[in-house]
Amino acid sequence: MRINERTCIIGTNVVLVPYKDFHVPRYHEWMKSTELQELTASEPLSLEEEYEMQKSWFQDENKCTFIMLDKGKWASSTDEIESMCGDVNLFFNDPDEPSIAEIEIMVAESSSRGKGFGKEALLIMMHYGMDSLKVSRYVAKIGEKNKVSLGLFKKLGFQETSVSKVFQEVTLELEVKGQFQDWLREQMSHLQIVHLNQEDARPRPCSTRDLTAFKRRESTAASRLDLHDQGASLIDWIHLHRSISQLFVSN
């Protein structure tokens, strides 16, 4: 989906960025895991097939995908690839019901589990879908064995509507209205959203010497900005990110 192709959403502990081609190699490594294949009901793909999948999803107006970043890692290095920890998706499967979206989340990095990243990314995506894509009902289809995800969705108010013994899958639904809608907006009131321009769209590797020089020159300014403080302004975040990006060297 192109509507979010330059949208970056900064939360308390995670950052959501659009799924781009330079994310594919890391994503491909994740999906070699038989555990993730089982939990997400996915088939293993070749790297070339994964690139084609990313391209088709990017062009498909019925799919909205964000890569989840560990905010702490991203803030300290601005390296999206090393900060990747999962993804979150919306699928608009019924053209006659554009306000209904299937939602799914994957925390791929085992070191990122149990930290609340999945819950936060899920709420951010639900808020984005509600406010930007006019979603009023979410549907989740989760494998019966994925007890962690089932527990998470049910804690957020999703109600079980059916179970498929054939696909070993549980379907849950949640309507976004009334008190839940108000609660979601309140919970996500701290979000910072930036629309990146073209030159910000792809991170490039930075030489160690240049990054060290940057940190030395900017030590005073950086000491005034706690990047792990959710109160840090979006402008500060993006200005620091772009300052470092100016020192990036091409492959």
C-alpha positions in Angstrom: 0.0 0.0 0.0 1.5 3.3 -1.1 -0.4 5.4 1.4 2.1 4.6 4.1 5.2 4.4 1.9 6.9 7.4 3.7 5.2 7.3 7.0 7.2 6.7 10.2 5.3 6.3 13.5 7.3 6.7 16.7 5.9 5.1 19.9 7.3 4.6 23.4 9.4 1.5 22.7 8.8 0.8 19.0 9.0 2.6 15.7 7.0 1.6 12.7 8.4 2.2 9.2 7.1 1.1 5.8 8.4 -2.3 4.5 11.0 -1.5 1.8 13.3 -3.6 -0.4 16.3 -3.1 1.8 14.5 -4.8 4.7 14.0 -8.0 2.7 17.3 -9.8 3.4 16.7 -9.5 7.2 13.1 -10.5 6.8 14.1 -13.4 4.7 16.4 -14.7 7.4 13.6 -14.5 9.9 11.3 -16.6 7.8 13.8 -19.4 7.6 12.7 -20.2 11.1 10.4 -23.2 11.2 8.9 -21.8 14.4 7.9 -18.5 12.7 6.6 -20.5 9.6 4.3 -22.5 11.9 3.2 -19.5 13.9 2.4 -17.4 10.9 1.2 -20.2 8.6 3.8 -19.3 6.1 5.7 -21.2 3.5 9.5 -20.7 3.0 10.4 -18.5 0.1 13.6 -18.0 -1.8 15.3 -14.6 -1.4 14.2 -13.7 -5.0 10.6 -14.7 -4.1 10.7 -12.6 -1.0 11.8 -9.5 -3.0 8.8 -10.2 -5.4 6.5 -10.5 -2.4 7.7 -7.2 -0.9 7.2 -5.5 -4.3 3.7 -6.9 -4.8 2.6 -6.0 -1.2 4.0 -2.5 -1.7 1.9 -2.0 -4.9 -1.2 -3.7 -3.5 -3.7 -1.1 -2.2 -5.4 -3.9 -0.1 -2.3 -4.5 2.1 -0.7 -2.1 4.6 2.6 -3.2 6.1 5.0 -1.7 8.6 8.3 -3.1 9.9 8.7 -2.9 13.6 11.9 -1.4 15.0 13.3 -1.5 18.5 13.2 2.2 19.4 16.2 2.0 21.7 18.4 0.4 19.1 17.1 2.8 16.4 17.6 5.9 18.5 21.3 5.0 19.3 22.3 4.0 15.9 19.7 5.1 13.3 20.3 1.7 11.7 16.9 0.3 10.6 18.3 -3.1 9.6 19.9 -3.8 13.0 16.8 -2.4 14.8 14.3 -4.6 13.0 12.3 -6.9 15.3 9.1 -7.7 13.6 6.2 -6.5 11.4 2.5 -5.6 11.6 0.0 -5.8 8.8 -3.5 -4.9 7.7 -5.3 -6.8 4.9 -8.4 -5.4 3.3 -9.9 -8.6 1.9 -13.4 -7.6 1.1 -13.9 -4.8 -1.4 -17.5 -4.4 -0.4 -16.5 -3.8 3.3 -13.5 -1.4 3.1 -13.9 -0.6 6.8 -13.0 -4.2 7.9 -9.4 -5.1 8.1 -7.6 -8.3 9.0 -4.7 -7.5 11.4 -1.6 -9.6 12.2 1.6 -9.1 14.1 4.9 -10.9 14.3 7.7 -10.3 16.8 10.4 -12.1 14.9 13.4 -11.4 17.1 13.3 -13.7 20.2 15.3 -11.1 22.2 12.4 -8.6 21.6 9.7 -10.8 23.0 8.2 -10.3 26.4 8.9 -6.6 26.4 5.5 -5.3 25.3 6.7 -4.5 21.8 4.0 -6.6 20.1 1.2 -5.0 22.1 2.4 -1.5 21.4 2.9 -2.2 17.7 -0.6 -3.7 17.6 -2.2 -0.7 19.2 -0.3 1.7 17.0 -1.4 -0.1 13.9 -5.0 -0.2 15.1 -4.9 3.5 15.8 -3.4 4.2 12.4 -6.0 2.0 10.7 -8.8 3.8 12.6 -7.7 7.3 12.0 -5.9 7.1 8.6 -7.7 4.2 6.8 -11.2 4.5 8.4 -11.2 0.9 9.8 -14.1 0.3 12.1 -13.7 -3.5 12.7 -10.6 -5.7 13.0 -10.4 -9.4 12.3 -7.5 -11.6 13.5 -6.9 -15.1 12.4 -4.4 -16.9 14.7 -3.1 -20.5 14.9 -4.6 -22.5 17.7 -1.1 -23.2 19.0 -0.1 -19.6 19.2 -1.2 -19.1 22.8 0.8 -15.9 23.3 -0.9 -14.1 20.4 -4.3 -15.4 21.3 -3.9 -14.1 24.8 -2.7 -10.7 23.6 -5.6 -10.2 21.3 -8.2 -11.3 23.8 -6.7 -9.0 26.5 -7.3 -6.1 24.1 -10.9 -7.0 23.8 -11.0 -9.2 20.7 -13.8 -11.8 20.9 -13.6 -15.3 19.4 -16.1 -15.8 16.6 -15.1 -19.1 15.1 -12.6 -22.0 15.1 -11.4 -23.8 12.0 -10.3 -27.4 12.8 -9.2 -27.8 9.2 -6.8 -24.9 9.3 -6.3 -25.1 13.1 -7.1 -21.4 13.3 -9.1 -19.2 15.6 -10.9 -16.1 14.3 -11.4 -13.1 16.6 -13.0 -9.8 16.0 -13.2 -6.3 17.5 -15.3 -3.3 16.7 -13.7 0.0 17.0 -16.3 2.2 18.5 -17.5 4.0 21.7 -15.4 3.5 24.8 -12.8 1.4 23.1 -12.3 4.1 20.4 -11.9 6.7 23.0 -9.5 4.5 25.0 -7.4 3.8 22.0 -7.0 7.5 21.1 -6.0 8.2 24.7 -3.5 5.4 24.8 -1.9 6.5 21.6 -2.0 10.3 22.2 1.8 10.3 22.6 2.5 9.0 19.0 4.7 11.1 16.8 4.2 10.7 13.1 6.6 12.0 10.4 6.3 11.8 6.6 9.7 11.1 5.2 10.9 12.6 2.0 12.7 10.6 -0.7 16.2 11.0 0.6 15.2 9.9 4.1 13.5 6.7 2.7 16.6 4.5 2.8 19.2 4.1 5.5 22.8 3.6 4.3 25.7 2.2 6.2 27.8 4.8 8.0 31.6 4.4 8.5 32.7 4.0 12.1 35.1 6.9 11.8 32.4 9.3 10.5 29.9 8.3 13.1 32.5 8.7 15.9 33.3 12.2 14.5 29.7 13.1 14.4 29.1 12.0 18.0 32.1 14.0 19.2 31.0 17.2 17.4 27.4 16.7 18.5 28.0 15.5 22.1 26.8 18.7 23.7 23.5 18.7 21.7 23.0 15.0 22.2 23.5 15.3 25.9 20.5 17.6 26.0 18.3 15.1 24.2 17.3 11.9 25.9 16.3 9.8 22.9 14.8 7.2 25.2 12.4 9.7 26.7 9.0 9.5 25.1 8.7 13.3 25.6 11.5 14.0 23.2 10.1 15.9 20.3 9.7 14.5 16.9 11.6 17.4 15.4 14.6 16.6 17.6 14.4 12.9 16.6 14.3 13.6 12.9 16.9 16.4 13.0 19.3 14.1 14.7 18.5 11.3 12.3 19.1 13.5 9.3 22.3 15.0 10.7 23.7 11.5 11.0 22.4 10.6 7.6 24.4 13.4 6.1 27.5 11.4 7.0 26.4 8.2 5.5 28.6 6.7 2.9 27.2 4.7 -0.1 27.8 1.0 -0.4 
